[in-house]
Amino acid sequence: MTVASKVKQTLAQLRGAQSTLKLYSAASRDEEAKAAFIDAASVTGEVIADLEDRLRTIESQEPQYKGK
């Protein structure tokens, strides 16, 4: 498995985790827990954005990995 493939797989898993955190925040009745889930989803979003930037860099340096 290439680095690009691993990054793409990690991005997919992080997006899933972020969606789960958003669902938990919507379902939570405890405001403190809801805020914690929202914060965690936000941080996860920042990590996703960083990895997307890294993936673009990888794909620009190694065009054979683009779109795979």
Secondary structure as UniProt FT lines:
FT   HELIX           3..27
FT   HELIX           31..61
FT   HELIX           63..65
FT   TURN            66..67
//
